[in-house]
Amino acid sequence: MQTKNKIRKSVKAQTAGRRTFSRLDRIDRQILRLLQADGRMSNVELAGRVHLSPAACLERVRALLGEGFIRGFRAVLDPTAAEVGMLVFVQVVLERTTPDVFDAFKSAVLARPEILECHMIAGGFDYLLKARVKDMRAYREFTASAVWALPGVRETHTYVVMEEVKETTALPLG
């Protein structure tokens, strides 16, 4: 119980003084929408689109960054051009669901660059991995050296993506 209270206090301390999304005004929401669509948009263009001076716009962007609404900016690479065009999802069932197994599994996942995402799931399996590799041969090597080598893995089910219908990181901001 003491650990849960420490976590709650830590979360409260991290979020103290921050606005919630529902408290953002129309202009801040528009800035977020525009930057999600094009993170390379210049401050001058962004300011024009939201009808602010460049200085006022930059101040708002810095505030949104400081408050954690914007986590960063990055380039989106073409997987085929980067020679990692094969996308797979892997369901993982662990031998035991104990804190030490969870921690060891998480640490091992974080060390593998092929694993793009890892989510703990409630339901019929424990984790869902999203990974990219070059081809089926690379996937076989990846499963042998990474997936089955992950601590505590009892079974896996792999789903190879045949077509990516929709892929986005843009959040629905309403």
Secondary structure, DSSP 4 states (H G I P E B T S, - for coil): -HHHHHHHHHHHHHHTTPPPGGG--HHHHHHHHHHHH-TT--HHHHHHHHT--HHHHHHHHHHHHHTTS---------TTTTT--EEEEEEEEES---HHHHHHHHHHHHT-TTEEEEEE-SSSSSEEEEEEESSHHHHHHHIIIIITTSTTEEEEEEEE-S------------
